[in-house]
């Protein structure tokens, strides 16, 4: 594997990481002073990661279902 093959995915991962850091910073700043804000924010992050993992586990099945739906028309 050379640099040209992995530079695209690495750039996407960097961009998405930077984006979540910005969003998290804004949410933390906007909720300053709210009691229990860290619990709600970390719960949201955890549920988002869990949902992403579940979708990743079933990505092949979802893709096959979508392909089947579009090919049967």
Buried (B, 14 or more C-beta within 10 A) or exposed (E): EEEEEEEEEEEEEEEEEEEEEEEEEEBEEEBEEEEEBEEEBEEEEEEEEEEEEEEEEEEEEEEEEEEEEEEEE
